[in-house]
């Protein structure tokens, strides 16, 4: 894929953060370095970066999607008080894919789990 300064800046922003930003959060930061960038450009480039496997997208039902620099399989905790999203590094529960497949007849290739609760800071 052709090099893009905008995409490179967006990638560096996500990789430098530990807070699982939304596209709007990335846009606010990147706009400081590239004032004329649009939110649409940020969304498009985040999607490309996800498709290239350079970052992960975390779908948050009813909320804005978040983006993650950690590519290894892991889970997340969403704090309903402060809105932070935390990595939870537990062994991957591979058997859950087999269980769901056996119960539904669908072929499961992966899963994402986001726990909702209250973080230890709150």
Secondary structure as GFF3:
##gff-version 3
##sequence-region A 1 122
A	DSSP	alpha_helix	5	16	.	.	.	ID=ss1
A	DSSP	alpha_helix	23	33	.	.	.	ID=ss2
A	DSSP	alpha_helix	39	51	.	.	.	ID=ss3
A	DSSP	beta_strand	56	58	.	.	.	ID=ss4
A	DSSP	beta_strand	66	68	.	.	.	ID=ss5
A	DSSP	beta_strand	75	79	.	.	.	ID=ss6
A	DSSP	beta_strand	85	88	.	.	.	ID=ss7
A	DSSP	alpha_helix	95	104	.	.	.	ID=ss8
A	DSSP	beta_strand	114	117	.	.	.	ID=ss9
###
